[in-house]
Amino acid sequence: MGKASEYNSELTTQRVEAFSDGVFAIAITLLILEIKIPHLGGTSDGKTLAQALMGLWTSYFAYVVSFITIGIYWANHHYLFKFFKKTDHLFNLLNVFFLMCISFLPFPTAVLAEYMNNPQERHSAVTLYAIGLLLPAFSWFLFWFYGSRNYRLLDHKLAPRFVKLLTGQYLLSILLYLIAVVISLWFTTTGLILCVGLTVLYLLPPKRPIYR
């Protein structure tokens, strides 16, 4: 009885969620650290503090979009983990890979903020940002697909059609972000609009679970 209880406790998702929350918190905090306080070069340049702060609008824009994106993943991470009854070693590693992709997002956010107003480098910055959004979507699908395949780690009470619905939804996310990456190579503004549009779309509440 004792061994069985110990075995079951090792397969709970609580430690995975706690570790994930910590990574989410760090990643979302790093976003604001990329917005630097402007330093005026003297009165000769004619720029006031208010003008310098307004000049940081690209940083504010990138910060808000990425903050919302990470926040959505955090909320959906808790939503999804309600459906997993246990974990295993590979599932934990796939979750770590997802968290690595989340932790990477502040970097393309900073690049986008720095070069969005640069006509020569804007396309590279937007493409990198689209890739930064694609990676969490891809890694999210990996750990979901592994855990839900044949109900490997999933609650068996969930209806198969609900599991298929989520799988299709996450596949579609990968496709849409991939389209955004490709479009951004030639049509920078359109690619960025698609990225922002997807972020706004994912603000919608998730599907209510369906049980057998």
MDAnalysis code that builds the backbone (N, CA, C; Angstrom):
import MDAnalysis as mda
import numpy as np

u = mda.Universe.empty(636, n_residues=212, atom_resindex=np.repeat(np.arange(212), 3), trajectory=True)
u.add_TopologyAttr("name", ["N", "CA", "C"] * 212)
u.add_TopologyAttr("resid", np.arange(1, 213))
u.add_TopologyAttr("resname", ["MET", "GLY", "LYS", "ALA", "SER", "GLU", "TYR", "ASN", "SER", "GLU", "LEU", "THR", "THR", "GLN", "ARG", "VAL", "GLU", "ALA", "PHE", "SER", "ASP", "GLY", "VAL", "PHE", "ALA", "ILE", "ALA", "ILE", "THR", "LEU", "LEU", "ILE", "LEU", "GLU", "ILE", "LYS", "ILE", "PRO", "HIS", "LEU", "GLY", "GLY", "THR", "SER", "ASP", "GLY", "LYS", "THR", "LEU", "ALA", "GLN", "ALA", "LEU", "MET", "GLY", "LEU", "TRP", "THR", "SER", "TYR", "PHE", "ALA", "TYR", "VAL", "VAL", "SER", "PHE", "ILE", "THR", "ILE", "GLY", "ILE", "TYR", "TRP", "ALA", "ASN", "HIS", "HIS", "TYR", "LEU", "PHE", "LYS", "PHE", "PHE", "LYS", "LYS", "THR", "ASP", "HIS", "LEU", "PHE", "ASN", "LEU", "LEU", "ASN", "VAL", "PHE", "PHE", "LEU", "MET", "CYS", "ILE", "SER", "PHE", "LEU", "PRO", "PHE", "PRO", "THR", "ALA", "VAL", "LEU", "ALA", "GLU", "TYR", "MET", "ASN", "ASN", "PRO", "GLN", "GLU", "ARG", "HIS", "SER", "ALA", "VAL", "THR", "LEU", "TYR", "ALA", "ILE", "GLY", "LEU", "LEU", "LEU", "PRO", "ALA", "PHE", "SER", "TRP", "PHE", "LEU", "PHE", "TRP", "PHE", "TYR", "GLY", "SER", "ARG", "ASN", "TYR", "ARG", "LEU", "LEU", "ASP", "HIS", "LYS", "LEU", "ALA", "PRO", "ARG", "PHE", "VAL", "LYS", "LEU", "LEU", "THR", "GLY", "GLN", "TYR", "LEU", "LEU", "SER", "ILE", "LEU", "LEU", "TYR", "LEU", "ILE", "ALA", "VAL", "VAL", "ILE", "SER", "LEU", "TRP", "PHE", "THR", "THR", "THR", "GLY", "LEU", "ILE", "LEU", "CYS", "VAL", "GLY", "LEU", "THR", "VAL", "LEU", "TYR", "LEU", "LEU", "PRO", "PRO", "LYS", "ARG", "PRO", "ILE", "TYR", "ARG"])
u.atoms.positions = np.array([
    [0.836, -1.207, 0.000],
    [0.000, 0.000, 0.000],
    [0.873, 1.260, 0.000],
    [1.922, 1.251, 0.818],
    [2.819, 2.391, 0.904],
    [3.552, 2.632, -0.393],
    [4.008, 1.537, -1.032],
    [4.727, 1.682, -2.291],
    [3.818, 2.214, -3.385],
    [2.585, 1.730, -3.394],
    [1.648, 2.208, -4.418],
    [1.365, 3.689, -4.248],
    [1.210, 4.117, -2.992],
    [0.947, 5.536, -2.733],
    [2.124, 6.395, -3.149],
    [3.365, 5.920, -2.869],
    [4.558, 6.654, -3.238],
    [4.672, 6.757, -4.754],
    [4.351, 5.649, -5.433],
    [4.421, 5.636, -6.898],
    [3.446, 6.646, -7.492],
    [2.210, 6.675, -6.954],
    [1.204, 7.597, -7.459],
    [1.601, 9.047, -7.220],
    [2.213, 9.331, -6.061],
    [2.597, 10.705, -5.759],
    [3.684, 11.184, -6.712],
    [4.519, 10.273, -7.192],
    [5.569, 10.654, -8.119],
    [4.998, 11.026, -9.491],
    [3.798, 10.606, -9.790],
    [3.213, 10.852, -11.090],
    [2.221, 12.005, -11.093],
    [2.100, 12.745, -10.004],
    [1.201, 13.883, -9.994],
    [1.794, 15.028, -10.816],
    [0.921, 15.953, -11.190],
    [1.342, 17.070, -12.040],
    [1.677, 18.323, -11.240],
    [1.583, 18.268, -9.922],
    [1.725, 19.472, -9.117],
    [3.116, 20.087, -9.237],
    [4.155, 19.254, -9.205],
    [5.511, 19.795, -9.293],
    [5.772, 20.387, -10.672],
    [5.230, 19.766, -11.704],
    [5.391, 20.294, -13.062],
    [4.744, 21.666, -13.171],
    [3.536, 21.795, -12.615],
    [2.836, 23.078, -12.676],
    [3.560, 24.146, -11.862],
    [4.061, 23.781, -10.700],
    [4.756, 24.754, -9.851],
    [6.020, 25.263, -10.541],
    [6.796, 24.341, -11.116],
    [8.008, 24.742, -11.835],
    [7.647, 25.623, -13.028],
    [6.600, 25.237, -13.749],
    [6.175, 25.995, -14.922],
    [5.753, 27.408, -14.539],
    [5.034, 27.549, -13.433],
    [4.613, 28.871, -12.973],
    [5.818, 29.771, -12.730],
    [6.874, 29.206, -12.168],
    [8.070, 29.984, -11.916],
    [8.713, 30.481, -13.195],
    [8.768, 29.630, -14.207],
    [9.354, 30.021, -15.497],
    [8.489, 31.081, -16.170],
    [7.178, 30.900, -16.134],
    [6.275, 31.905, -16.696],
    [6.500, 33.257, -16.030],
    [6.625, 33.261, -14.710],
    [6.796, 34.509, -13.969],
    [8.095, 35.203, -14.368],
    [9.165, 34.432, -14.518],
    [10.451, 35.020, -14.897],
    [10.385, 35.567, -16.318],
    [9.830, 34.800, -17.244],
    [9.756, 35.221, -18.640],
    [8.938, 36.499, -18.791],
    [7.841, 36.577, -18.074],
    [6.961, 37.741, -18.209],
    [7.586, 38.970, -17.542],
    [8.437, 38.744, -16.528],
    [9.138, 39.855, -15.882],
    [10.254, 40.392, -16.767],
    [10.924, 39.504, -17.485],
    [12.016, 39.928, -18.367],
    [11.538, 40.886, -19.448],
    [10.267, 40.798, -19.817],
    [9.745, 41.673, -20.870],
    [9.863, 43.146, -20.482],
    [9.481, 43.483, -19.269],
    [9.505, 44.885, -18.855],
    [10.930, 45.382, -18.659],
    [11.854, 44.469, -18.355],
    [13.245, 44.874, -18.149],
    [13.895, 45.341, -19.441],
    [13.294, 44.979, -20.588],
    [13.845, 45.399, -21.876],
    [13.476, 46.836, -22.222],
    [12.534, 47.425, -21.502],
    [12.173, 48.829, -21.748],
    [13.077, 49.699, -20.879],
    [13.986, 50.408, -21.510],
    [14.992, 51.184, -20.801],
    [14.516, 52.614, -20.567],
    [14.931, 53.173, -19.454],
    [14.626, 54.571, -19.156],
    [15.402, 55.459, -20.123],
    [14.725, 56.378, -20.819],
    [15.448, 57.247, -21.774],
    [16.335, 58.247, -21.031],
    [17.504, 58.503, -21.590],
    [18.432, 59.483, -21.024],
    [18.591, 60.614, -22.029],
    [18.208, 61.818, -21.616],
    [18.276, 62.964, -22.503],
    [19.721, 63.400, -22.669],
    [20.075, 63.730, -23.910],
    [21.458, 64.124, -24.206],
    [21.714, 65.591, -24.007],
    [20.849, 66.305, -23.336],
    [21.013, 67.741, -23.150],
    [19.970, 68.506, -23.937],
    [19.972, 69.787, -23.789],
    [18.964, 70.608, -24.461],
    [19.260, 70.814, -25.935],
    [20.449, 70.473, -26.385],
    [20.833, 70.718, -27.784],
    [20.008, 69.893, -28.756],
    [19.570, 68.712, -28.352],
    [18.793, 67.889, -29.268],
    [17.321, 68.297, -29.292],
    [16.919, 69.154, -28.371],
    [15.560, 69.679, -28.380],
    [14.500, 68.683, -27.980],
    [14.854, 67.535, -27.436],
    [13.886, 66.491, -27.088],
    [13.581, 66.554, -25.595],
    [12.288, 66.587, -25.296],
    [11.863, 66.572, -23.899],
    [11.708, 65.134, -23.424],
    [11.538, 64.971, -22.104],
    [11.340, 63.630, -21.551],
    [10.057, 63.023, -22.093],
    [9.012, 63.835, -22.199],
    [7.745, 63.330, -22.734],
    [7.923, 62.807, -24.162],
    [8.666, 63.529, -24.983],
    [8.909, 63.093, -26.359],
    [9.736, 61.814, -26.383],
    [10.723, 61.735, -25.492],
    [11.558, 60.534, -25.436],
    [10.731, 59.318, -25.005],
    [9.824, 59.520, -24.064],
    [8.965, 58.422, -23.619],
    [8.015, 57.989, -24.730],
    [7.472, 58.953, -25.461],
    [6.607, 58.620, -26.588],
    [7.380, 57.895, -27.680],
    [8.663, 58.193, -27.791],
    [9.496, 57.533, -28.792],
    [9.727, 56.059, -28.512],
    [9.377, 55.614, -27.321],
    [9.512, 54.201, -26.958],
    [8.256, 53.393, -27.284],
    [7.393, 53.927, -28.153],
    [6.107, 53.264, -28.412],
    [6.295, 51.850, -28.964],
    [7.370, 51.613, -29.732],
    [7.594, 50.259, -30.251],
    [7.874, 49.283, -29.104],
    [8.566, 49.761, -28.080],
    [8.836, 48.906, -26.910],
    [7.548, 48.594, -26.163],
    [6.679, 49.610, -26.026],
    [5.404, 49.385, -25.355],
    [4.554, 48.383, -26.140],
    [4.532, 48.567, -27.452],
    [3.735, 47.690, -28.314],
    [4.197, 46.241, -28.193],
    [5.509, 46.018, -28.353],
    [6.052, 44.662, -28.285],
    [5.837, 44.062, -26.898],
    [5.986, 44.891, -25.867],
    [5.796, 44.421, -24.487],
    [4.367, 43.933, -24.266],
    [3.391, 44.716, -24.688],
    [1.987, 44.367, -24.459],
    [1.623, 43.082, -25.196],
    [2.019, 42.972, -26.470],
    [1.678, 41.781, -27.245],
    [2.308, 40.536, -26.630],
    [3.574, 40.617, -26.264],
    [4.253, 39.450, -25.702],
    [3.746, 39.128, -24.301],
    [3.432, 40.158, -23.508],
    [2.891, 39.927, -22.165],
    [1.565, 39.174, -22.261],
    [0.704, 39.627, -23.160],
    [-0.585, 38.955, -23.337],
    [-0.374, 37.526, -23.825],
    [0.550, 37.341, -24.753],
    [0.822, 36.003, -25.289],
    [1.256, 35.045, -24.188],
    [2.237, 35.454, -23.380],
    [2.706, 34.596, -22.295],
    [1.599, 34.386, -21.266],
    [0.829, 35.433, -20.998],
    [-0.277, 35.295, -20.060],
    [-1.319, 34.297, -20.530],
    [-1.590, 34.290, -21.833],
    [-2.545, 33.333, -22.396],
    [-2.011, 31.910, -22.249],
    [-0.735, 31.723, -22.538],
    [-0.141, 30.387, -22.383],
    [-0.182, 29.938, -20.925],
    [0.062, 30.874, -20.003],
    [0.009, 30.515, -18.580],
    [-1.393, 30.034, -18.200],
    [-2.418, 30.805, -18.619],
    [-3.795, 30.434, -18.286],
    [-4.167, 29.104, -18.929],
    [-3.776, 28.913, -20.191],
    [-4.112, 27.670, -20.888],
    [-3.314, 26.481, -20.354],
    [-2.134, 26.753, -19.825],
    [-1.332, 25.690, -19.221],
    [-2.074, 25.106, -18.019],
    [-2.636, 25.978, -17.198],
    [-3.428, 25.502, -16.063],
    [-4.708, 24.811, -16.536],
    [-5.305, 25.358, -17.568],
    [-6.511, 24.749, -18.139],
    [-6.219, 23.333, -18.626],
    [-5.093, 23.166, -19.323],
    [-4.772, 21.872, -19.923],
    [-4.366, 20.840, -18.882],
    [-3.660, 21.288, -17.847],
    [-3.165, 20.334, -16.860],
    [-4.272, 19.769, -15.971],
    [-5.455, 20.336, -16.064],
    [-6.590, 19.732, -15.365],
    [-6.954, 18.380, -15.978],
    [-6.565, 18.189, -17.228],
    [-6.940, 16.979, -17.951],
    [-5.909, 15.865, -17.820],
    [-4.710, 16.178, -17.326],
    [-3.672, 15.163, -17.164],
    [-3.713, 14.621, -15.739],
    [-3.762, 13.316, -15.633],
    [-3.836, 12.675, -14.330],
    [-2.467, 12.274, -13.791],
    [-1.469, 12.241, -14.646],
    [-0.127, 11.868, -14.234],
    [0.863, 12.377, -15.278],
    [2.129, 12.221, -14.986],
    [3.172, 12.597, -15.937],
    [4.142, 11.428, -16.067],
    [5.038, 11.542, -17.014],
    [6.175, 10.616, -17.079],
    [7.401, 11.412, -17.512],
    [8.526, 10.746, -17.633],
    [9.788, 11.445, -17.868],
    [9.776, 12.215, -19.187],
    [9.322, 11.600, -20.254],
    [9.333, 12.272, -21.554],
    [8.364, 13.451, -21.567],
    [7.219, 13.283, -20.946],
    [6.253, 14.376, -20.863],
    [6.860, 15.574, -20.137],
    [7.558, 15.313, -19.041],
    [8.215, 16.393, -18.303],
    [9.246, 17.109, -19.163],
    [10.011, 16.358, -19.942],
    [11.019, 16.962, -20.812],
    [10.375, 17.793, -21.916],
    [9.260, 17.306, -22.450],
    [8.547, 18.080, -23.478],
    [7.988, 19.372, -22.884],
    [7.556, 19.318, -21.642],
    [7.090, 20.530, -20.969],
    [8.247, 21.500, -20.752],
    [9.423, 20.982, -20.424],
    [10.611, 21.824, -20.273],
    [10.971, 22.483, -21.606],
    [10.847, 21.728, -22.699],
    [11.101, 22.295, -24.022],
    [10.128, 23.440, -24.313],
    [8.862, 23.248, -23.960],
    [7.880, 24.317, -24.126],
    [8.278, 25.541, -23.311],
    [8.699, 25.335, -22.068],
    [9.098, 26.453, -21.215],
    [10.346, 27.150, -21.756],
    [11.232, 26.399, -22.381],
    [12.403, 27.003, -23.013],
    [11.971, 27.957, -24.126],
    [10.959, 27.545, -24.894],
    [10.450, 28.399, -25.972],
    [9.778, 29.648, -25.410],
    [9.077, 29.503, -24.286],
    [8.470, 30.664, -23.629],
    [9.553, 31.615, -23.134],
    [10.605, 31.063, -22.548],
    [11.698, 31.886, -22.013],
    [12.463, 32.608, -23.117],
    [12.412, 32.074, -24.337],
    [13.100, 32.692, -25.467],
    [12.372, 33.940, -25.962],
    [11.064, 34.037, -25.713],
    [10.236, 35.090, -26.297],
    [10.688, 36.516, -25.955],
    [11.205, 36.803, -24.752],
    [11.667, 38.176, -24.502],
    [12.750, 38.649, -25.473],
    [13.554, 37.743, -26.017],
    [14.607, 38.159, -26.946],
    [14.037, 38.687, -28.266],
    [13.205, 37.925, -29.003],
    [12.617, 38.503, -30.220],
    [11.728, 39.704, -29.930],
    [11.160, 39.781, -28.731],
    [10.376, 40.960, -28.355],
    [11.268, 42.194, -28.313],
    [12.449, 42.055, -27.715],
    [13.389, 43.171, -27.633],
    [13.893, 43.563, -29.022],
    [14.154, 42.573, -29.878],
    [14.606, 42.854, -31.242],
    [13.521, 43.592, -32.024],
    [12.271, 43.147, -31.887],
    [11.166, 43.806, -32.569],
    [11.041, 45.261, -32.114],
    [11.132, 45.495, -30.820],
    [11.024, 46.853, -30.297],
    [12.149, 47.750, -30.815],
    [13.326, 47.172, -30.980],
    [14.497, 47.946, -31.402],
    [14.478, 48.281, -32.891],
    [13.980, 47.365, -33.710],
    [14.124, 47.522, -35.162],
    [12.811, 47.673, -35.922],
    [11.683, 47.778, -35.225],
    [10.408, 47.886, -35.930],
    [10.314, 49.190, -36.726],
    [11.025, 50.225, -36.293],
    [11.021, 51.504, -37.004],
    [12.161, 51.625, -38.001],
    [12.935, 50.564, -38.169],
    [14.070, 50.587, -39.094],
    [13.643, 49.965, -40.425],
    [13.510, 50.756, -41.491],
    [13.000, 50.218, -42.768],
    [13.854, 49.087, -43.335],
    [15.174, 49.138, -43.109],
    [16.062, 48.119, -43.667],
    [16.011, 46.802, -42.894],
    [15.774, 46.874, -41.599],
    [15.853, 45.678, -40.762],
    [14.502, 45.232, -40.202],
    [13.446, 45.957, -40.526],
    [12.132, 45.641, -39.958],
    [11.690, 44.222, -40.292],
    [11.916, 43.792, -41.549],
    [11.432, 42.467, -41.966],
    [12.106, 41.352, -41.168],
    [13.407, 41.515, -40.880],
    [14.120, 40.499, -40.105],
    [13.590, 40.447, -38.670],
    [13.331, 41.626, -38.104],
    [12.831, 41.685, -36.722],
    [11.447, 41.049, -36.618],
    [10.573, 41.333, -37.591],
    [9.223, 40.773, -37.555],
    [9.257, 39.268, -37.782],
    [10.113, 38.817, -38.704],
    [10.224, 37.378, -38.960],
    [10.724, 36.641, -37.721],
    [11.726, 37.211, -37.055],
    [12.222, 36.592, -35.820],
    [11.126, 36.546, -34.769],
    [10.344, 37.600, -34.683],
    [9.263, 37.632, -33.698],
    [8.202, 36.582, -34.012],
    [7.877, 36.439, -35.302],
    [6.902, 35.414, -35.697],
    [7.423, 34.020, -35.365],
    [8.730, 33.807, -35.569],
    [9.333, 32.522, -35.195],
    [9.267, 32.338, -33.677],
    [9.490, 33.435, -32.941],
    [9.392, 33.376, -31.482],
    [8.011, 32.992, -30.995],
    [6.974, 33.312, -31.769],
    [5.616, 32.904, -31.431],
    [5.298, 31.501, -31.929],
    [5.934, 31.114, -33.020],
    [5.717, 29.773, -33.570],
    [6.267, 28.691, -32.648],
    [7.420, 28.933, -32.066],
    [8.077, 27.905, -31.248],
    [7.228, 27.450, -30.052],
    [6.635, 28.351, -29.255],
    [5.771, 27.870, -28.169],
    [4.558, 27.106, -28.680],
    [3.994, 27.546, -29.807],
    [2.839, 26.832, -30.366],
    [3.215, 25.408, -30.758],
    [4.397, 25.265, -31.364],
    [4.877, 23.945, -31.784],
    [5.166, 23.058, -30.577],
    [5.881, 23.581, -29.585],
    [6.235, 22.780, -28.410],
    [5.003, 22.479, -27.561],
    [4.040, 23.390, -27.555],
    [2.773, 23.154, -26.855],
    [2.067, 21.938, -27.439],
    [2.026, 21.879, -28.771],
    [1.378, 20.746, -29.433],
    [2.106, 19.445, -29.114],
    [3.436, 19.481, -29.049],
    [4.202, 18.260, -28.800],
    [3.829, 17.629, -27.459],
    [3.821, 18.443, -26.385],
    [3.545, 17.819, -25.087],
    [2.069, 17.440, -24.953],
    [1.179, 18.195, -25.618],
    [-0.227, 17.799, -25.613],
    [-0.430, 16.492, -26.376],
    [0.164, 16.380, -27.563],
    [-0.027, 15.194, -28.402],
    [0.544, 13.960, -27.723],
    [1.721, 14.130, -27.115],
    [2.324, 12.980, -26.425],
    [1.450, 12.545, -25.252],
    [0.985, 13.488, -24.444],
    [0.207, 13.134, -23.260],
    [-1.187, 12.629, -23.567],
    [-1.765, 13.101, -24.687],
    [-3.145, 12.731, -25.005],
    [-3.245, 11.529, -25.938],
    [-2.147, 11.168, -26.612],
    [-2.176, 10.060, -27.562],
    [-2.597, 8.765, -26.874],
    [-3.673, 8.183, -27.347],
    [-4.215, 6.945, -26.757],
    [-4.476, 7.093, -25.258],
    [-4.771, 8.338, -24.831],
    [-5.059, 8.635, -23.420],
    [-3.890, 8.207, -22.526],
    [-2.662, 8.410, -23.021],
    [-1.480, 7.947, -22.289],
    [-1.445, 8.521, -20.866],
    [-1.642, 9.825, -20.741],
    [-1.599, 10.475, -19.426],
    [-2.891, 11.232, -19.131],
    [-3.858, 11.070, -19.972],
    [-5.062, 11.882, -19.956],
    [-6.165, 11.251, -19.107],
    [-7.056, 12.082, -18.630],
    [-8.248, 11.620, -17.922],
    [-9.123, 10.833, -18.903],
    [-9.368, 9.575, -18.604],
    [-10.125, 8.715, -19.508],
    [-11.605, 9.095, -19.588],
    [-12.043, 9.982, -18.716],
    [-13.431, 10.410, -18.768],
    [-13.682, 11.443, -19.864],
    [-12.602, 12.054, -20.378],
    [-12.764, 13.044, -21.442],
    [-13.281, 12.380, -22.707],
    [-14.203, 13.044, -23.375],
    [-14.774, 12.505, -24.619],
    [-13.739, 12.555, -25.736],
    [-13.642, 11.496, -26.556],
    [-12.673, 11.485, -27.663],
    [-12.829, 12.675, -28.604],
    [-14.054, 13.113, -28.849],
    [-14.253, 14.230, -29.769],
    [-13.693, 15.528, -29.193],
    [-13.693, 15.662, -27.851],
    [-13.104, 16.846, -27.237],
    [-11.586, 16.813, -27.380],
    [-10.985, 15.642, -27.192],
    [-9.533, 15.492, -27.349],
    [-9.133, 15.803, -28.789],
    [-9.886, 15.292, -29.759],
    [-9.602, 15.564, -31.169],
    [-9.768, 17.047, -31.488],
    [-10.751, 17.678, -30.860],
    [-10.984, 19.103, -31.085],
    [-9.780, 19.931, -30.648],
    [-9.240, 19.638, -29.465],
    [-8.066, 20.365, -28.983],
    [-6.851, 20.088, -29.854],
    [-6.690, 18.829, -30.261],
    [-5.562, 18.485, -31.119],
    [-5.628, 19.262, -32.436],
    [-6.811, 19.334, -33.029],
    [-6.980, 20.088, -34.265],
    [-6.744, 21.569, -34.063],
    [-7.192, 22.096, -32.939],
    [-7.007, 23.517, -32.638],
    [-5.530, 23.861, -32.509],
    [-4.765, 22.988, -31.833],
    [-3.344, 23.273, -31.637],
    [-2.550, 23.099, -32.935],
    [-2.970, 22.167, -33.769],
    [-2.345, 22.022, -35.090],
    [-2.596, 23.257, -35.943],
    [-3.810, 23.773, -35.876],
    [-4.160, 24.967, -36.635],
    [-3.325, 26.163, -36.186],
    [-3.055, 26.252, -34.884],
    [-2.219, 27.338, -34.373],
    [-0.826, 27.294, -34.991],
    [-0.252, 26.094, -35.069],
    [1.072, 25.955, -35.681],
    [1.031, 26.424, -37.130],
    [-0.002, 26.002, -37.859],
    [-0.128, 26.370, -39.266],
    [-0.245, 27.882, -39.431],
    [-1.052, 28.526, -38.595],
    [-1.255, 29.969, -38.717],
    [0.018, 30.743, -38.393],
    [0.743, 30.323, -37.363],
    [2.004, 31.005, -37.040],
    [3.054, 30.745, -38.121],
    [3.025, 29.561, -38.704],
    [3.942, 29.272, -39.803],
    [3.634, 30.162, -41.002],
    [2.355, 30.362, -41.276],
    [1.950, 31.271, -42.355],
    [2.432, 32.688, -42.052],
    [2.328, 33.101, -40.792],
    [2.794, 34.434, -40.400],
    [4.293, 34.584, -40.641],
    [5.066, 33.524, -40.339],
    [6.510, 33.562, -40.574],
    [6.801, 33.730, -42.060],
    [6.142, 32.935, -42.898],
    [6.383, 32.989, -44.346],
    [5.964, 34.337, -44.912],
    [4.790, 34.821, -44.517],
    [4.301, 36.106, -45.029],
    [5.232, 37.246, -44.637],
    [5.764, 37.192, -43.402],
    [6.622, 38.273, -42.918],
    [7.906, 38.417, -43.728],
    [8.291, 37.371, -44.441],
    [9.502, 37.440, -45.257],
    [9.346, 38.416, -46.420],
    [8.106, 38.600, -46.882],
    [7.850, 39.487, -48.027],
    [6.939, 40.655, -47.670],
    [5.974, 40.410, -46.789],
    [5.008, 41.442, -46.419],
    [5.066, 41.623, -44.904],
    [5.979, 42.478, -44.487],
    [6.299, 42.608, -43.070],
    [5.090, 43.013, -42.234],
    [4.410, 44.054, -42.657],
    [3.283, 44.566, -41.875],
    [2.168, 43.530, -41.765],
    [1.887, 42.831, -42.886],
    [0.841, 41.813, -42.878],
    [1.186, 40.687, -41.911],
    [2.449, 40.263, -41.919],
    [2.883, 39.210, -41.005],
    [2.731, 39.621, -39.553],
    [3.072, 40.879, -39.257],
    [2.951, 41.357, -37.878],
    [1.485, 41.471, -37.471],
    [0.647, 41.932, -38.377],
    [-0.788, 42.033, -38.090],
    [-1.367, 40.648, -37.803],
    [-0.925, 39.646, -38.553],
    [-1.404, 38.283, -38.322],
    [-0.988, 37.786, -36.941],
    [0.247, 38.078, -36.547],
    [0.721, 37.677, -35.217],
    [-0.117, 38.325, -34.114],
    [-0.359, 39.629, -34.258],
    [-1.159, 40.342, -33.256],
    [-2.595, 39.826, -33.261],
    [-3.130, 39.566, -34.466],
    [-4.494, 39.057, -34.571],
    [-4.673, 37.716, -33.884],
    [-3.678, 36.848, -34.009],
    [-3.747, 35.549, -33.348],
    [-3.726, 35.711, -31.835],
    [-2.929, 36.651, -31.354],
    [-2.887, 36.908, -29.916],
    [-4.255, 37.357, -29.408],
    [-4.885, 38.264, -30.141],
    [-6.216, 38.747, -29.756],
    [-7.225, 37.606, -29.816],
    [-7.112, 36.756, -30.853],
    [-8.041, 35.632, -31.007],
    [-7.963, 34.675, -29.826],
    [-6.737, 34.429, -29.335],
    [-6.559, 33.475, -28.250],
    [-6.975, 34.031, -26.891],
    [-7.413, 35.301, -26.865],
    [-7.986, 35.843, -25.637],
    [-9.367, 35.263, -25.360],
    [-9.972, 34.661, -26.385],
    [-11.273, 34.035, -26.203],
    [-11.165, 32.888, -25.201],
    [-12.193, 32.655, -24.401],
    [-12.129, 31.578, -23.405],
    [-11.965, 30.219, -24.073],
    [-11.259, 29.297, -23.431],
    [-11.049, 27.968, -24.023],
    [-12.335, 27.151, -24.040],
    [-12.295, 26.056, -24.797],
    [-13.456, 25.170, -24.914],
    [-13.783, 24.528, -23.571],
    [-15.054, 24.436, -23.291],
    [-15.475, 23.727, -22.086],
    [-15.256, 22.228, -22.297],
    [-14.679, 21.548, -21.325],
    [-14.422, 20.104, -21.499],
    [-15.700, 19.312, -21.678],
    [-15.596, 18.275, -22.495],
    [-16.721, 17.372, -22.748],
    [-16.324, 15.995, -22.220],
    [-17.191, 15.419, -21.401],
    [-16.894, 14.122, -20.811],
    [-17.808, 13.053, -21.395],
    [-17.356, 11.822, -21.267],
    [-18.123, 10.707, -21.800],
    [-19.481, 10.615, -21.112],
])
